[in-house]
Amino acid sequence: FTIEDGFAGNNGMNSANHYSLGACGSWMMDTQGGIERGDEPGFKHFVLQPTPGGSYTSLTGSYDSDYGVIESAWTADAGALTSYDCVIPANTTATIYLPVEAEVGELPAGLTCVGAVEHNGRTATQFEAVSGAYSFVIADGVITAALQDGYIAT
């Protein structure tokens, strides 16, 4: 697509100001990958809320923020989350919403369970996290293990 030639050489019916040119990428980043900006500039605080579904069995995404690379990766079986990994860059914090039961086992330092909430029209368990790399192992909608920077809490 170019402004001069439009699509396939016909610019009479094309709009260069069309919302859908970026909508698919935006949906993949903030809904499937779950990386959403928070209320502080430059992703100083941000939201992670991955949304597995359909026939997708895994997704890995990242965003290069002002503070470093934010990473979000998940696996799923039949639309249910089976694992979630994320990286929260140094000097940032994140609110994590996972579609799991609110009652979880011991969590690593830097990760606090707030409890069951509804966010973006979905029921989830809310966690507050400081910078670090986190991994969650999930079975039947319950976190069975949580790791921070390679250290495990079960």
N, C-alpha and C positions, 0 to 999 in steps of 0.2 A: 504494500500500500504506500502510495506517495500522494501528496496534495495535488501535484501536477497531473498524475495519471490515474488516480483513484485505484479501484480494484479492477484488474484485468483491462486497463486502458480506458475505463469509463468513469469519469469523476462527476458526471451529472447527477447521479443518484447516491453519492457517497458523502458521509459526514466525517470530517477529521476530528470532530469534537464528540465522539461517541463513547459513552460510558463503558460499553462492553469490551473495548480494546484492552482494558486492564482488569476487568471484573473477574475473569477466570483465575488469573494469577493471584489476585487479592483473596479470593475464596480459598484457594489452595493454601495460602500462607496463614490466614487468620482463622479459618475454620478447620480444615483438615490437619494442618500442622499445628494450629493452635497458638501461634505467636501473634499477640495483639499488643499494641502500645498501651501503656498505662497512663496515669495522670501526671507523670513527670517528663520533662523534655529529654530527648535523646535516649529513651528507653532506660532511664535511671531506675525506674520501677516499671515492670511490665507484667502482662498476664500470659500464662500458658494454659490452654484448654484444648487439648487434642480431641478430635472427633472422628473416631473410626466409624466405618459404615459401608454399606453396599458390598461390593465384591473385593474391596481393598483389604489386603492382609498386612501391609506395612507401609510406612512412610518415613522419610527422613528429610528434614528441612532445616534451614538456618537463615539468620538475618544478621548482617554485619552492622551492628549498632555503633553509636559513638563510643561506647565503653568496651566493645569487643564483640565476638561472634556469639550470638544466642543460638543454641541448638535444641531441636525438638525431634524425637524419633519414637515411633511406636510400632508394635506388632499387634495383630488382632486375629481372632478366629470367630467366624460367623458374626462379625460386627461387634464382638466384645473384646475390649482391651486385654492383652495378655502380658504386655510389658510396656514400660515407658521410660525413656532416657532423656535427660535434658541437661544443658549446660547454661549456667547463669554466670555471666562475666563478672570479674572483680569489680568491686565498688557499686554493685547493683543488687536489687532484690526483686523477687517475683512472687506473685500469687499464682498458685497452681490449682487448677480445677480438674479432678480426675473422676470419671464415671465409675466409682467404686463405692463399697460400703463405708460408712463413716467410721466404723470401729476398725482400727488398724493396730498392729502390734507396735513394738518399740521402734521408734524412728531415730535416725542419726541426728547428731547435733546440727543445728542450723535449719532444721525442718520442723515446723510446728503444725499440728492438725487443728484446724479451727472447727470443723464439723460439717455436717450435711447442709447444703445450701442449694438454691436455684440460681444459676447464672447463665445468661444468654439463652434462656428458655429450656435449659437442661439441668437435671438433678445431678449434683456432683458433690464430692468431698473437697473442701477447700483446705489448702496448705499454704503457709507462708514460708518462704525460703530465702536464705542469704546466698551469696555467691558460692559456686561450687558445681560439681558434676553429680547428678542424682540419677539413680536407676531404681525402678520399681518393678518387682515381679508380681504378677496378678493372676489369681486363679479363681474362677467362679465369682468375679466381681469383688474379690477381697485381696488386699495387698498381703502377700505372704513373705516378702522380703523387701527391704529398702536399703540402698547403699548410698554413701556420699564419698566421692573421690576414691572409690575402690574399697572403702570400709563398710562392712555389712552390719545391719541391725535386723534381727528376725523376731 
